[in-house]
Amino acid sequence: MSEEKKGFGLEDYDKLEGSLRFDAPAEGGDAPAMEMKMADISWVKRKYLDVPYASQSYAQRLDLYLPDEGEGPFPLVVHMHGGGFGMGDKRDDHMDTYLKGLAHGYAIASVEYRLSSEAIFPAAVLDCREAFRFLRKNAAQFSIDPDRICALGGSAGGNLAAILGMNIPNGQFPGEEGMTFDGDCSVQAAVDQFGPMDFRPMDDQARANGVSFADHDEAASAESSYMGGPLPTLSDEWLAKANPATYISDAMAPMLVEHGCMDRLVPFMQSVNFVNAIYQKLGDGRVEFVPLPNADHEDKEYSSDWNMNVLWGWLDKHLK
């Protein structure tokens, strides 16, 4: 994506007076936007940029970065950006944090996907699943190990990473019915950071915690825009299709879930209920939950040294 693209920077969450909205601009006006902060990738010596993984949309592209040393095959961490399913960029400044994984011996990829303004659910999930098929199918060409792949994302990207982590077979996700695929999209680990999971109760959870914004049911909210209409008008069956908990099974990859208790955009209970659902269906040992007591949405604590040590240590345990 172009580095001139407008959007949302990490520090812009401090300016919010409500959750992300995707209102149509007034006639003759411009859509509200803030400058998106982009990562510095100039120092990465080995990289593949804007690689198409499908051909339906220009958005269906990914970036791949390899460690400076070694021939591989490298374990791979695949990042899916946040932005309420309606904004964001695969090369935004989150990558400054995750590219540090190159020094730990990981290849790092970042996936662009169709945003809700272009195509509603399940398009973003279908794009990510196709990107993982592409990476697995072309693993030898890119010096990556197809059997050591982690899906990782924050916020909307956390929802996508959690769905990928369920290892749903080809043809069994909405939008794939009756289709055949060249390769599979399975992963060996998944990391969900503060992702929205069950859209229906988000406003009730926000009112209960007294911290989060209770505006997810509005027509222009990120979740409503993603699902194709105001949440109160949509069926439980339709909303459940976007909830990773719907797909919990023994096929699920080991999962790390992190969420801040002071999250204003995605109520902390979203992750509590998601983790409890995994425990109830699969028992102990399948998910590790790291609550961050003082962290807000997109808090700098997620990229702190201590939390990155948690992340790389967990990945080392499951991918190396």
Disulfide bonds with the S-S distance in Angstrom:
none
